[in-house]
Amino acid sequence: MAPAQAAPAPAADPAAPIAGLPADAPKLAISGGVYSANVAQRMLIVNGQVFNEGSEIGAGVVLEEIKPKAAVLRFRGSRYTVAY
């Protein structure tokens, strides 16, 4: 009987966000956020300003989604998760 082989590891989801922004991204100071089941009530405080999902929060950085304790940002075609 042949020894059992481990199943190959699943490929990483290319659409899954990467933790943290790259070094060449604009510097963003996230001081807090509010998550709600109601999308219209979600907000993130970045560099002293309040932003909603879909807003450009820095040069080329778009706030895609606010989650509990984290935000998903898009920068140069890639998605990144940043905890707050």
Backbone hydrogen bonds, N-H to C=O, Kabsch-Sander energy under -0.5 kcal/mol:
donor,donor_aa,acceptor,acceptor_aa,energy
16,A,13,D,-1.6
18,I,79,R,-2.6
20,G,81,T,-3.6
25,A,22,P,-1.7
30,I,28,L,-0.8
31,S,29,A,-0.7
31,S,45,I,-2.0
32,G,45,I,-0.9
34,V,43,M,-3.2
39,V,37,A,-0.8
41,Q,38,N,-1.9
42,R,39,V,-1.6
43,M,34,V,-1.9
44,L,51,F,-2.4
45,I,32,G,-3.0
46,V,44,L,-0.7
46,V,49,Q,-2.7
47,N,29,A,-2.9
49,Q,46,V,-2.2
51,F,44,L,-2.6
54,G,63,L,-4.1
55,S,52,N,-1.8
57,I,55,S,-0.7
57,I,61,V,-2.1
58,G,61,V,-1.1
61,V,58,G,-2.2
62,V,60,G,-0.6
62,V,74,R,-2.4
63,L,55,S,-3.0
64,E,62,V,-1.0
64,E,72,V,-2.1
65,E,72,V,-1.7
67,K,65,E,-0.5
67,K,70,A,-3.1
70,A,67,K,-1.1
71,A,82,V,-2.3
72,V,65,E,-3.1
73,L,71,A,-0.6
73,L,80,Y,-3.3
74,R,62,V,-2.6
75,F,78,S,-2.5
76,R,60,G,-0.6
78,S,75,F,-1.7
80,Y,73,L,-3.1
81,T,18,I,-3.0
82,V,71,A,-2.7
84,Y,69,K,-1.7
